[in-house]
Amino acid sequence: MKFKNISKKLESQDVYNVLIKNFSKLNADWVYHQWNWLHQNYSAFNDLIKYLITIALVRDTLKFYKDIGHTYNFNEYYSYPEFQIEKFSISNLAKEFRLPKETMRRKIIELEKLNIIRKKGKKVYFDRTAFDLVKPTKQIKITSKYLSKISEILFKEKKLDSKISDEKIIDIVEKNFSTIWLWFYEFQIPLMINWKDYFEDINTFYIWGTCGLNQVYNEKSRIKSEEIENLVLDKYLEKILKTSGSGLNVMSISEMTQIPRATVIRKVKYLENEKLIKSNSKKQYYLSDFTPFKISPKIKEHFKIKSTFVANVFNLIII
């Protein structure tokens, strides 16, 4: 057996430095990546927290498989309609999600009533046939495209020997699905919990992110690319938000997110009070120019977690 060439190992700190330095080149792709993931998750139960709880249970089981050295490829993983869940504690889940224990207990009971979590004697099973959970075929493609774009920048920065294509990353993800999707959950779940705490509600973050998605794409097409392509995080956000004025009305936000209109009205009022969004004379909502000062520290914190995921996937490919 040939030994792995660990000298090629990519360090997560190097990835982090490159992501921050090239924020303007990657931001639109990242915003779309995260919005698409949230959109799929919300559609499962119309309850993002409930969905995150289910994938936290899946994550713990995938970790068990990885710890014993077993990896499922994509087709193997989805060939089983159910699988046994590693032991879980309502108290531990409540602590992780920073929710009251009774709230977590209620969510678990709701999942049991939906037959998503089922008990057979002392064993607990996760039944993916009990709800509309689409295979992440689209998400794998979106994630792989985003990772490929990062690899191109890492190559230019001389952190990788070559760019890694979308197709290569998709192939690696599908062959090592249970391991890579464990890493995916290990970076996504903390991000979502942190945003939940920051916005005091995960749906508020989803609505804010929807306004952000619209704005990033509108402003990117309006501003000359050379004006923003070399701007680092804070300066990029300031430039994008400086001349904003076109946004989404309540009905559009509701249609895009599938969140009821009455809920959207309450959430945008909260976001306005927190100076995270503004509205124009047409009652269209968009991110405020105060956003960078409030959001930048969180983005930097989250990019450290994301950098670990990126480094893990690339190291699996290059070593």
Backbone bond lengths (Angstrom), bond angles and torsions (degrees), N, CA, C in turn:
res aa  C-N    CA-C-N  psi(-1)  N-CA   C-N-CA  omega(-1)  CA-C   N-CA-C  phi
1 M - - - 1.465 - - 1.535 109.84 -
2 K 1.316 116.42 135.58 1.454 121.64 179.72 1.522 109.78 -83.23
3 F 1.355 116.79 132.03 1.451 120.43 178.98 1.527 110.48 -70.27
4 K 1.333 115.38 148.19 1.454 121.18 177.63 1.530 110.14 -70.31
5 N 1.308 116.33 143.55 1.454 121.65 178.78 1.531 108.96 -88.20
6 I 1.337 115.03 85.96 1.466 118.88 -174.06 1.521 112.74 -72.80
7 S 1.325 117.29 -8.83 1.464 119.30 177.28 1.526 111.24 -65.77
8 K 1.343 116.93 -18.84 1.460 121.54 179.88 1.533 112.29 -84.73
9 K 1.334 116.59 -2.23 1.466 120.74 -175.18 1.527 111.87 -54.15
10 L 1.327 114.46 132.40 1.464 121.65 178.45 1.523 108.48 -92.92
11 E 1.320 117.69 127.37 1.461 122.11 -178.70 1.526 110.56 -87.96
12 S 1.323 116.11 138.92 1.464 119.99 -178.85 1.531 112.03 -61.94
13 Q 1.336 117.46 -31.23 1.473 119.97 178.92 1.524 110.56 -65.59
14 D 1.323 116.82 -37.19 1.468 120.02 176.56 1.525 110.70 -64.25
15 V 1.338 115.95 -41.04 1.470 120.25 177.60 1.524 109.52 -61.97
16 Y 1.315 116.63 -45.51 1.472 121.77 -179.47 1.527 110.85 -57.92
17 N 1.321 116.86 -47.64 1.465 120.81 -178.84 1.527 111.11 -60.39
18 V 1.325 116.35 -40.26 1.460 120.87 -179.83 1.531 110.69 -69.39
19 L 1.326 117.29 -40.07 1.473 120.60 179.85 1.521 111.42 -62.94
20 I 1.325 116.95 -43.12 1.461 120.29 179.94 1.532 110.41 -68.42
21 K 1.308 116.30 -45.14 1.468 121.14 -178.51 1.523 111.66 -61.65
22 N 1.344 116.86 -36.12 1.469 122.08 -176.20 1.527 111.94 -108.43
23 F 1.306 115.94 30.71 1.469 121.34 -176.35 1.532 111.84 -53.59
24 S 1.322 116.92 -44.69 1.468 120.13 -175.47 1.525 112.37 -64.45
25 K 1.329 117.17 -29.59 1.458 120.50 -178.81 1.522 112.59 -77.09
26 L 1.323 116.91 -20.90 1.465 121.35 -172.46 1.527 113.88 -114.41
27 N 1.328 116.79 -12.61 1.463 119.03 -169.28 1.522 113.90 -61.97
28 A 1.326 117.73 -44.91 1.470 119.71 -178.18 1.526 110.65 -60.36
29 D 1.330 116.58 -41.14 1.469 120.50 179.19 1.529 110.84 -66.38
30 W 1.327 116.11 -39.08 1.461 120.41 -179.62 1.528 111.59 -67.33
31 V 1.333 116.44 -44.17 1.466 120.33 178.79 1.520 110.00 -60.30
32 Y 1.338 117.21 -44.96 1.460 119.99 178.14 1.524 110.90 -63.75
33 H 1.331 117.06 -42.07 1.469 122.13 179.32 1.518 110.19 -55.61
34 Q 1.327 117.05 -49.39 1.462 120.84 -176.20 1.520 112.07 -73.11
35 W 1.336 117.04 -37.96 1.459 119.09 -179.85 1.532 110.18 -65.48
36 N 1.320 116.95 -42.96 1.466 120.41 179.19 1.525 110.89 -60.19
37 W 1.345 115.70 -41.80 1.464 119.68 179.65 1.530 111.11 -64.22
38 L 1.328 117.58 -44.32 1.465 121.46 177.12 1.524 111.22 -62.12
39 H 1.325 116.17 -41.65 1.466 121.21 -177.79 1.529 111.28 -61.79
40 Q 1.331 116.36 -44.37 1.460 120.11 177.60 1.525 111.08 -64.61
41 N 1.327 115.77 -40.54 1.460 120.15 -177.90 1.523 112.01 -66.23
42 Y 1.328 116.97 -41.44 1.459 120.29 -178.95 1.519 110.88 -64.64
43 S 1.322 116.31 -37.21 1.466 120.26 -175.76 1.531 113.00 -67.20
44 A 1.347 117.27 -17.91 1.466 119.58 -178.99 1.521 111.66 -66.92
45 F 1.349 117.30 -47.48 1.475 121.35 -176.30 1.520 113.32 -129.86
46 N 1.336 117.95 -1.56 1.469 121.33 -166.71 1.530 110.16 55.84
47 D 1.311 115.32 34.95 1.469 122.13 -176.63 1.528 106.97 -158.08
48 L 1.337 116.30 100.14 1.459 119.90 -175.01 1.522 112.84 -66.45
49 I 1.329 117.30 -37.55 1.462 119.89 -179.71 1.526 110.56 -64.08
50 K 1.316 116.64 -42.04 1.461 120.16 179.32 1.528 110.95 -61.64
51 Y 1.337 115.85 -40.57 1.458 119.17 178.45 1.524 110.75 -66.39
52 L 1.320 117.46 -42.56 1.458 120.77 179.66 1.525 111.57 -63.00
53 I 1.316 116.65 -33.61 1.472 120.28 176.21 1.529 109.82 -64.18
54 T 1.332 116.58 -43.09 1.472 119.06 -179.25 1.523 110.81 -62.72
55 I 1.340 117.01 -41.77 1.462 117.17 -178.03 1.529 111.33 -76.47
56 A 1.336 117.43 -21.35 1.467 119.60 173.04 1.530 109.64 -67.12
57 L 1.327 116.53 -37.88 1.468 120.61 176.67 1.527 110.19 -67.60
58 V 1.322 116.06 -41.07 1.469 120.30 177.01 1.527 109.99 -64.01
59 R 1.321 116.33 -43.43 1.472 120.96 178.79 1.517 111.82 -54.53
60 D 1.330 116.49 -45.66 1.465 120.00 -178.13 1.520 111.41 -64.20
61 T 1.330 116.28 -35.21 1.463 120.03 178.09 1.529 110.53 -71.69
62 L 1.334 116.86 -41.27 1.462 120.24 176.86 1.531 110.89 -62.20
63 K 1.316 115.99 -35.12 1.471 119.61 177.68 1.527 110.34 -64.72
64 F 1.330 115.94 -38.80 1.470 119.91 177.64 1.529 109.95 -61.59
65 Y 1.342 116.86 -45.60 1.466 120.44 178.38 1.526 110.75 -59.78
66 K 1.330 116.99 -43.74 1.467 120.21 -179.36 1.535 110.82 -64.78
67 D 1.328 116.54 -39.61 1.471 120.73 -178.28 1.527 112.12 -63.90
68 I 1.347 116.49 -29.78 1.465 118.49 179.22 1.527 111.31 -95.56
69 G 1.333 115.54 8.34 1.461 120.37 174.17 1.507 115.33 80.74
70 H 1.361 117.38 23.95 1.476 119.29 -178.93 1.521 109.96 -111.42
71 T 1.334 115.21 133.32 1.467 121.35 178.09 1.521 109.68 -124.80
72 Y 1.342 116.32 131.17 1.469 122.01 173.52 1.519 108.73 -98.42
73 N 1.342 116.87 135.07 1.454 117.90 170.08 1.534 108.60 -78.86
74 F 1.319 116.40 174.25 1.467 121.07 -173.39 1.525 112.02 -57.89
75 N 1.332 117.16 -48.09 1.464 120.37 -177.59 1.524 111.96 -67.24
76 E 1.323 116.86 -39.29 1.472 119.90 177.28 1.519 110.57 -62.27
77 Y 1.311 115.71 -46.13 1.465 120.64 -176.26 1.528 111.41 -60.42
78 Y 1.331 116.59 -40.59 1.466 119.56 -177.69 1.522 113.31 -92.29
79 S 1.330 117.37 4.98 1.463 119.47 175.87 1.529 111.28 -81.26
80 Y 1.336 116.36 -14.26 1.466 120.91 179.58 1.525 109.41 -101.81
81 P 1.331 117.59 120.94 1.468 119.84 -179.89 1.524 112.89 -70.18
82 E 1.331 116.73 -21.03 1.457 120.18 177.69 1.527 109.20 -145.65
83 F 1.318 116.33 159.73 1.456 120.14 173.72 1.521 108.92 -149.80
84 Q 1.296 114.57 155.22 1.456 119.98 -177.49 1.526 110.22 -73.39
85 I 1.321 115.71 137.07 1.457 121.84 179.42 1.521 109.36 -90.34
86 E 1.302 115.25 134.19 1.457 120.45 172.06 1.530 107.96 -58.96
87 K 1.322 117.68 147.81 1.462 121.64 -177.04 1.529 110.99 -48.77
88 F 1.331 115.70 137.17 1.460 118.48 178.61 1.522 110.36 -132.70
89 S 1.314 115.10 156.95 1.457 122.62 -178.82 1.519 109.01 -122.73
90 I 1.316 116.82 127.74 1.465 120.82 176.93 1.516 110.38 -59.78
91 S 1.322 116.27 -38.33 1.475 120.38 179.22 1.520 111.19 -63.02
92 N 1.332 116.57 -43.02 1.461 120.09 -179.93 1.528 111.73 -67.25
93 L 1.350 115.61 -40.19 1.462 119.08 177.89 1.532 110.70 -64.35
94 A 1.329 116.41 -42.58 1.463 120.68 178.99 1.528 110.53 -61.09
95 K 1.320 115.65 -40.21 1.467 120.48 178.74 1.525 111.00 -65.89
96 E 1.337 116.62 -43.81 1.463 119.87 -179.56 1.520 111.51 -63.41
97 F 1.340 116.10 -44.28 1.459 120.52 -177.63 1.526 113.11 -83.96
98 R 1.330 115.32 -3.57 1.464 122.33 179.96 1.533 110.35 53.65
99 L 1.338 113.00 51.42 1.456 122.95 177.76 1.523 109.51 -122.93
100 P 1.342 118.36 154.13 1.464 119.98 173.88 1.529 110.54 -58.60
101 K 1.304 116.08 145.28 1.460 120.68 -178.04 1.523 111.49 -57.75
102 E 1.329 117.20 -38.94 1.467 120.36 -179.05 1.528 111.49 -67.66
103 T 1.318 116.81 -33.91 1.467 119.94 176.18 1.521 110.13 -64.33
104 M 1.328 116.08 -44.55 1.460 120.13 178.65 1.520 110.98 -64.15
105 R 1.321 116.61 -41.24 1.469 120.15 179.08 1.522 110.00 -60.40
106 R 1.348 116.91 -41.47 1.468 120.82 179.80 1.519 111.06 -63.56
107 K 1.334 116.78 -41.29 1.467 120.45 179.36 1.533 110.62 -63.44
108 I 1.326 116.49 -42.25 1.468 120.55 179.69 1.531 110.43 -64.21
109 I 1.318 116.58 -42.01 1.478 120.85 178.35 1.531 110.09 -61.76
110 E 1.332 116.57 -41.16 1.473 120.38 178.48 1.524 110.63 -62.77
111 L 1.319 116.84 -39.43 1.466 120.72 177.77 1.533 110.99 -67.09
112 E 1.324 116.41 -34.25 1.466 120.36 177.06 1.529 110.45 -68.96
113 K 1.333 117.30 -40.02 1.467 120.67 178.74 1.531 111.38 -64.44
114 L 1.324 115.74 -29.19 1.464 120.38 177.94 1.529 111.98 -83.67
115 N 1.328 116.19 0.56 1.475 123.79 -178.68 1.530 112.98 63.61
116 I 1.318 115.99 21.73 1.464 119.70 176.01 1.522 109.27 -78.66
117 I 1.312 115.50 -40.28 1.464 121.27 171.22 1.526 106.50 -107.17
118 R 1.320 116.65 120.86 1.464 120.95 -177.81 1.527 110.20 -126.51
119 K 1.302 115.35 143.28 1.459 120.92 179.54 1.523 109.96 -106.81
120 K 1.327 115.30 133.50 1.461 122.29 173.13 1.521 106.89 -125.67
121 G 1.320 114.62 95.88 1.465 118.19 -174.24 1.520 108.92 68.36
122 K 1.325 115.48 -125.44 1.463 120.17 178.67 1.518 112.98 -92.07
123 K 1.325 116.21 -2.19 1.459 120.30 -179.13 1.529 110.77 -95.00
124 V 1.324 115.79 146.72 1.461 121.87 179.68 1.527 108.43 -118.27
125 Y 1.344 116.39 133.35 1.458 121.30 -176.53 1.532 110.88 -121.95
126 F 1.320 113.95 148.63 1.460 121.97 173.93 1.523 106.97 -103.92
127 D 1.335 116.82 121.92 1.463 121.51 -176.49 1.518 109.37 -109.26
128 R 1.321 116.98 104.66 1.455 120.31 -176.72 1.528 112.13 -78.11
129 T 1.329 118.05 -9.65 1.470 119.84 178.51 1.521 111.67 -82.02
130 A 1.344 117.04 -10.42 1.463 120.40 -174.54 1.527 112.84 -81.84
131 F 1.323 117.80 -7.65 1.458 119.44 178.34 1.527 109.24 -149.19
132 D 1.317 114.96 167.29 1.453 121.00 -173.61 1.535 110.51 -83.96
133 L 1.311 115.93 75.31 1.461 121.24 176.03 1.524 107.69 -100.87
134 V 1.317 115.80 106.25 1.455 120.73 -179.00 1.520 109.23 -74.86
135 K 1.329 116.08 140.14 1.458 119.18 173.99 1.531 108.48 -56.38
136 P 1.321 117.12 141.65 1.472 119.39 -175.40 1.527 113.09 -78.38
137 T 1.324 117.22 41.64 1.465 120.47 -179.58 1.525 110.59 -60.72
138 K 1.324 116.21 -45.28 1.472 120.71 179.04 1.518 110.27 -66.86
139 Q 1.349 116.15 -42.52 1.461 118.94 -178.28 1.524 111.68 -64.76
140 I 1.325 117.14 -36.98 1.466 120.13 177.03 1.524 110.13 -59.82
141 K 1.330 116.89 -41.77 1.461 120.69 179.66 1.524 111.26 -66.43
142 I 1.340 116.29 -42.40 1.467 120.09 -179.95 1.528 110.37 -66.16
143 T 1.331 116.44 -44.39 1.458 120.79 179.56 1.524 110.85 -64.24
144 S 1.327 116.45 -42.22 1.467 120.55 -179.54 1.526 111.32 -65.43
145 K 1.308 117.16 -38.34 1.470 120.88 177.73 1.520 109.92 -63.96
146 Y 1.330 115.72 -42.58 1.465 119.86 179.46 1.529 110.92 -65.15
147 L 1.329 116.30 -44.00 1.461 120.35 178.92 1.527 110.83 -63.49
148 S 1.315 117.09 -38.82 1.458 120.68 179.10 1.527 110.92 -62.25
149 K 1.318 115.67 -39.83 1.465 119.69 178.71 1.528 110.53 -65.56
150 I 1.341 116.83 -38.56 1.466 120.27 175.51 1.527 110.12 -63.04
151 S 1.337 116.32 -41.36 1.471 119.67 -178.81 1.527 111.46 -62.15
152 E 1.334 116.08 -34.44 1.468 120.00 178.86 1.531 110.36 -64.18
153 I 1.326 115.58 -41.25 1.473 119.75 179.30 1.525 110.44 -71.22
154 L 1.334 116.97 -39.43 1.468 120.02 176.87 1.523 111.10 -62.39
155 F 1.319 116.69 -35.35 1.463 121.08 176.54 1.533 110.76 -65.00
156 K 1.329 116.31 -44.94 1.460 120.32 178.59 1.528 111.42 -63.45
157 E 1.333 115.34 -30.83 1.467 120.54 179.14 1.535 111.40 -86.81
158 K 1.337 116.23 4.31 1.465 123.35 177.75 1.534 113.49 63.80
159 K 1.340 114.88 33.24 1.460 120.75 174.90 1.519 111.34 -99.43
160 L 1.326 116.60 -17.07 1.463 123.21 174.43 1.523 108.81 -128.02
161 D 1.328 115.93 153.07 1.474 120.20 179.61 1.517 112.63 -75.89
162 S 1.341 116.15 -23.52 1.458 119.82 -179.91 1.520 109.87 -161.20
163 K 1.316 115.44 162.87 1.459 120.46 173.83 1.523 108.86 -70.76
164 I 1.328 117.00 147.62 1.468 121.83 177.54 1.525 107.75 -108.57
165 S 1.307 117.47 124.28 1.470 121.60 -174.75 1.523 112.00 -72.78
166 D 1.350 114.99 158.91 1.468 121.12 174.04 1.523 110.51 -53.64
167 E 1.344 114.71 -46.89 1.465 120.18 -175.37 1.526 111.93 -60.90
168 K 1.328 116.07 -40.73 1.465 120.43 178.88 1.523 110.80 -64.07
169 I 1.320 117.07 -42.55 1.464 120.85 -179.03 1.522 110.53 -67.91
170 I 1.331 117.13 -41.98 1.470 120.15 177.38 1.520 110.43 -58.62
171 D 1.320 116.00 -44.57 1.471 120.84 179.25 1.527 111.69 -60.19
172 I 1.329 117.19 -44.31 1.461 121.18 179.63 1.521 110.90 -66.08
173 V 1.330 117.02 -41.78 1.474 120.67 179.48 1.517 110.35 -62.00
174 E 1.324 117.11 -46.34 1.465 120.33 -177.69 1.531 111.99 -66.38
175 K 1.335 117.35 -35.97 1.463 120.36 179.71 1.526 112.57 -74.63
176 N 1.328 116.46 -28.45 1.467 121.58 -177.64 1.527 110.40 -120.62
177 F 1.337 115.26 39.16 1.451 120.22 -167.50 1.529 113.51 -57.51
178 S 1.317 118.58 -49.63 1.466 119.35 -174.24 1.525 112.09 -63.99
179 T 1.321 117.19 -31.89 1.464 120.52 178.35 1.523 111.68 -76.05
180 I 1.329 116.77 -48.51 1.461 119.81 -177.09 1.515 111.05 -69.27
181 W 1.329 117.70 -36.55 1.467 118.67 178.91 1.538 111.09 -73.07
182 L 1.307 118.15 -24.32 1.463 121.11 169.35 1.529 108.46 -62.55
183 W 1.321 117.57 -48.64 1.468 120.58 177.60 1.522 110.72 -60.70
184 F 1.338 116.78 -38.36 1.466 121.37 179.17 1.527 110.45 -61.17
185 Y 1.338 115.96 -46.73 1.463 119.70 178.35 1.523 111.82 -66.51
186 E 1.322 116.81 -34.87 1.461 120.64 -177.72 1.528 112.33 -69.01
187 F 1.325 116.70 -19.18 1.466 116.94 173.76 1.529 112.18 -101.10
188 Q 1.338 118.38 -29.89 1.457 120.16 -178.55 1.532 112.87 -75.15
189 I 1.322 117.66 -41.64 1.458 119.42 -175.65 1.530 111.96 -62.56
190 P 1.347 119.88 -48.08 1.468 118.65 176.88 1.525 113.19 -60.23
191 L 1.342 116.81 -37.42 1.459 119.53 177.72 1.521 111.27 -60.28
192 M 1.329 116.46 -47.37 1.459 120.55 -178.16 1.533 111.93 -65.29
193 I 1.323 116.67 -38.87 1.465 120.11 178.68 1.524 110.12 -66.10
194 N 1.335 116.99 -40.68 1.469 120.43 178.28 1.521 111.83 -63.92
195 W 1.343 115.93 -41.42 1.460 118.48 178.10 1.527 110.73 -68.22
196 K 1.320 116.90 -36.63 1.475 120.44 176.14 1.526 110.52 -57.47
197 D 1.325 116.12 -46.31 1.458 120.52 179.66 1.526 111.31 -64.76
198 Y 1.321 116.25 -41.32 1.465 119.92 -176.47 1.526 111.13 -66.13
199 F 1.331 115.85 -44.17 1.461 120.53 -177.90 1.535 112.70 -91.18
200 E 1.332 116.07 -2.31 1.468 123.60 -179.24 1.526 113.20 68.63
201 D 1.330 115.72 4.19 1.466 119.82 -179.68 1.525 107.72 -172.57
202 I 1.322 117.42 133.95 1.457 120.58 -175.73 1.532 111.94 -69.38
203 N 1.344 117.84 -32.63 1.459 119.85 178.53 1.524 111.56 -67.18
204 T 1.337 116.81 -31.91 1.466 120.57 176.68 1.521 109.84 -63.29
205 F 1.324 116.16 -41.37 1.466 120.50 176.51 1.524 110.67 -62.64
206 Y 1.320 117.48 -41.77 1.466 122.81 179.66 1.529 110.03 -60.33
207 I 1.320 116.67 -43.11 1.467 121.42 179.31 1.527 110.32 -67.31
208 W 1.314 116.44 -45.16 1.470 120.62 177.80 1.528 110.43 -60.29
209 G 1.331 116.18 -42.35 1.459 120.91 179.24 1.515 112.41 -65.22
210 T 1.324 117.32 -32.07 1.465 121.29 178.22 1.526 110.21 -67.48
211 C 1.322 116.30 -42.41 1.471 120.17 174.54 1.529 109.87 -61.45
212 G 1.325 115.53 -40.01 1.460 120.22 179.32 1.516 112.46 -64.97
213 L 1.328 116.79 -41.49 1.462 121.34 178.56 1.519 110.50 -59.17
214 N 1.314 116.24 -48.51 1.460 121.01 179.20 1.523 110.90 -59.87
215 Q 1.317 115.86 -43.84 1.459 120.65 -175.13 1.525 112.88 -69.84
216 V 1.319 116.01 -43.41 1.460 119.83 -179.44 1.524 110.69 -58.96
217 Y 1.331 117.25 -43.82 1.465 119.89 -178.19 1.527 111.93 -72.94
218 N 1.351 116.60 -37.08 1.462 119.03 177.34 1.517 111.60 -64.59
219 E 1.340 115.46 -47.40 1.460 119.70 -176.61 1.521 111.76 -72.10
220 K 1.335 117.39 -33.51 1.462 120.42 179.25 1.520 110.52 -63.17
221 S 1.337 117.06 -38.74 1.460 120.28 -179.61 1.526 111.58 -75.95
222 R 1.328 116.70 -23.46 1.464 120.60 -177.39 1.526 112.64 -86.27
223 I 1.349 116.13 -41.00 1.463 120.84 -177.57 1.521 109.43 -84.28
224 K 1.316 117.63 138.50 1.450 121.63 177.45 1.523 109.67 -60.47
225 S 1.319 116.55 133.10 1.464 121.43 -174.60 1.519 112.74 -56.97
226 E 1.355 116.73 -35.38 1.466 118.84 -177.77 1.529 111.73 -68.18
227 E 1.338 117.09 -18.18 1.462 120.81 179.03 1.523 111.84 -75.61
228 I 1.330 117.55 -22.26 1.457 119.49 -173.56 1.525 114.63 -123.09
229 E 1.344 117.35 -15.02 1.462 119.09 -168.36 1.532 113.99 -64.36
230 N 1.333 118.06 -24.24 1.459 119.79 -178.28 1.528 112.94 -109.68
231 L 1.335 116.65 13.09 1.458 119.90 179.92 1.523 110.66 -82.89
232 V 1.325 115.86 136.39 1.461 121.33 176.84 1.526 108.17 -82.72
233 L 1.333 116.23 167.79 1.466 125.41 -170.32 1.532 115.44 -32.63
234 D 1.345 119.01 -69.19 1.460 121.54 -171.67 1.526 112.49 -64.17
235 K 1.333 116.87 -43.19 1.459 120.88 -179.68 1.528 111.35 -65.80
236 Y 1.336 115.42 -35.93 1.468 119.99 178.22 1.532 110.07 -63.78
237 L 1.327 116.38 -47.88 1.466 120.48 -179.52 1.526 111.04 -61.81
238 E 1.314 116.63 -41.41 1.459 120.46 178.93 1.527 110.93 -61.52
239 K 1.331 116.69 -42.61 1.467 121.36 -179.24 1.522 111.06 -66.16
240 I 1.330 116.28 -45.23 1.463 121.16 -178.02 1.530 111.14 -63.54
241 L 1.337 116.54 -38.17 1.458 120.41 -171.85 1.530 113.37 -92.56
242 K 1.318 116.45 -10.61 1.460 120.88 -171.58 1.520 112.85 -61.42
243 T 1.327 116.91 -41.44 1.464 119.90 -174.05 1.527 111.88 -115.12
244 S 1.317 116.41 27.08 1.464 119.88 -177.72 1.522 111.24 -66.85
245 G 1.299 115.45 152.13 1.451 119.28 178.04 1.511 112.61 -170.35
246 S 1.316 116.62 -11.50 1.458 121.34 179.59 1.523 108.92 -108.01
247 G 1.304 117.07 123.50 1.459 120.25 -176.27 1.510 112.94 -137.64
248 L 1.322 115.53 -155.03 1.465 122.92 -178.78 1.517 109.46 -118.16
249 N 1.341 116.22 139.45 1.462 118.29 174.31 1.525 109.78 -84.57
250 V 1.313 116.35 173.24 1.461 121.81 -176.01 1.516 111.40 -58.50
251 M 1.317 117.37 -42.62 1.463 120.52 -178.44 1.529 111.00 -63.39
252 S 1.320 116.85 -42.87 1.468 120.42 179.44 1.524 111.17 -63.74
253 I 1.328 116.49 -42.60 1.469 120.29 178.19 1.514 110.08 -61.20
254 S 1.332 116.56 -43.76 1.459 121.01 -179.93 1.521 111.43 -62.60
255 E 1.323 116.35 -42.73 1.469 120.05 -179.87 1.528 111.66 -66.94
256 M 1.322 117.10 -38.75 1.461 120.59 -178.60 1.534 112.00 -71.25
257 T 1.329 116.15 -38.52 1.463 120.07 -175.41 1.519 113.46 -92.78
258 Q 1.340 117.09 -21.40 1.468 123.68 -172.99 1.530 111.67 72.87
259 I 1.319 117.04 10.57 1.466 121.39 176.36 1.530 107.95 -82.77
260 P 1.343 119.01 134.93 1.471 121.10 -178.72 1.534 112.76 -53.62
261 R 1.315 115.19 145.11 1.468 121.78 -175.59 1.531 111.70 -56.67
262 A 1.316 116.97 -43.33 1.477 120.06 -178.59 1.523 111.15 -60.92
263 T 1.328 116.06 -37.99 1.468 120.47 178.41 1.518 110.36 -67.70
264 V 1.329 116.24 -41.70 1.473 120.35 179.10 1.527 110.13 -59.90
265 I 1.332 117.20 -42.28 1.467 121.01 -179.94 1.521 110.70 -58.41
266 R 1.340 116.64 -44.67 1.472 120.71 179.85 1.525 110.86 -64.08
267 K 1.324 115.75 -42.80 1.464 120.06 -174.70 1.531 111.67 -70.00
268 V 1.337 117.95 -39.75 1.467 119.21 -179.23 1.533 110.21 -69.53
269 K 1.313 116.73 -29.82 1.470 119.23 175.55 1.520 110.45 -64.72
270 Y 1.328 116.11 -42.34 1.468 120.94 177.02 1.527 109.87 -62.14
271 L 1.332 117.17 -46.02 1.453 121.36 -178.55 1.530 111.57 -63.68
272 E 1.326 117.06 -35.81 1.469 120.30 176.17 1.524 110.67 -65.65
273 N 1.323 116.65 -43.55 1.464 120.93 179.59 1.518 111.81 -61.98
274 E 1.358 115.42 -32.02 1.466 120.65 -179.74 1.532 112.23 -87.19
275 K 1.331 116.73 4.06 1.465 123.27 179.41 1.532 112.82 60.36
276 L 1.321 115.75 32.36 1.461 120.92 178.37 1.527 111.62 -98.82
277 I 1.324 117.05 -19.45 1.458 121.57 171.96 1.527 108.73 -138.99
278 K 1.315 115.33 161.90 1.467 122.12 174.56 1.526 107.75 -132.12
279 S 1.301 116.35 168.47 1.465 120.17 176.34 1.521 109.17 -130.63
280 N 1.328 115.91 152.56 1.462 120.44 176.82 1.526 110.05 -100.06
281 S 1.314 117.14 -170.69 1.466 121.19 -176.40 1.524 112.42 -65.91
282 K 1.345 116.70 -20.20 1.469 120.87 179.03 1.522 112.30 -91.09
283 K 1.338 116.30 6.95 1.465 122.61 -177.75 1.536 110.87 60.62
284 Q 1.311 114.44 39.74 1.462 121.09 172.08 1.533 107.51 -99.41
285 Y 1.323 115.32 135.20 1.459 120.20 -173.90 1.518 111.16 -102.90
286 Y 1.332 115.65 140.52 1.458 122.30 -179.94 1.535 108.47 -150.25
287 L 1.318 116.24 163.26 1.456 120.30 -177.75 1.524 110.32 -66.61
288 S 1.324 115.77 140.39 1.457 120.01 -179.39 1.528 110.85 -81.27
289 D 1.328 116.41 160.35 1.458 119.90 177.91 1.527 111.65 -76.00
290 F 1.327 115.95 0.27 1.466 120.90 174.36 1.534 110.95 -86.72
291 T 1.309 115.25 -10.77 1.465 121.56 -175.26 1.532 114.11 -55.25
292 P 1.342 119.98 -47.41 1.469 118.97 -176.23 1.515 114.32 -53.86
293 F 1.339 116.29 -39.48 1.460 120.00 -177.59 1.525 112.10 -67.37
294 K 1.338 116.65 -27.52 1.461 120.33 -177.82 1.523 112.57 -93.94
295 I 1.337 116.82 -30.01 1.457 121.20 -170.05 1.527 114.03 -100.11
296 S 1.322 117.92 -31.61 1.470 120.79 -174.99 1.525 114.22 -51.43
297 P 1.339 119.47 -45.58 1.476 118.86 179.53 1.525 112.86 -58.94
298 K 1.347 116.51 -37.73 1.463 120.17 178.86 1.526 110.98 -67.80
299 I 1.317 116.64 -41.93 1.457 120.35 -179.83 1.529 109.91 -60.19
300 K 1.318 116.55 -44.67 1.463 120.73 -179.95 1.523 111.13 -62.84
301 E 1.321 116.41 -40.46 1.471 120.91 177.69 1.521 110.73 -62.41
302 H 1.323 116.83 -43.51 1.460 121.61 -177.46 1.528 112.32 -72.11
303 F 1.325 116.35 -31.94 1.458 119.20 179.40 1.530 111.72 -65.27
304 K 1.300 117.65 -26.53 1.470 120.17 175.66 1.524 110.13 -65.48
305 I 1.334 116.88 -41.23 1.468 121.11 178.32 1.523 109.77 -68.09
306 K 1.339 116.24 -43.00 1.461 120.44 179.57 1.523 111.10 -63.62
307 S 1.319 117.34 -37.06 1.460 121.41 -178.65 1.524 111.50 -62.55
308 T 1.324 117.02 -33.92 1.468 120.89 176.93 1.525 110.18 -65.35
309 F 1.340 116.64 -42.97 1.463 120.95 177.40 1.525 111.08 -61.17
310 V 1.323 116.39 -47.98 1.468 121.20 -178.79 1.529 110.54 -60.62
311 A 1.324 116.87 -46.11 1.467 120.89 -179.42 1.525 110.97 -62.97
312 N 1.333 117.13 -41.32 1.471 120.58 179.09 1.525 111.73 -59.88
313 V 1.327 116.74 -46.07 1.465 120.51 -178.22 1.519 110.52 -66.62
314 F 1.308 117.71 -46.07 1.466 119.93 -179.39 1.521 111.96 -65.70
315 N 1.330 117.17 -37.22 1.475 119.54 178.54 1.512 111.46 -65.72
316 L 1.342 116.67 -32.59 1.461 119.86 176.53 1.526 110.68 -64.79
317 I 1.320 115.60 -30.64 1.470 120.66 -178.86 1.520 112.27 -82.98
318 I 1.326 117.56 -43.74 1.462 119.81 -168.53 1.535 114.52 -92.36
319 I 1.335 116.81 -18.84 1.485 118.00 -177.23 1.532 110.20 -94.94
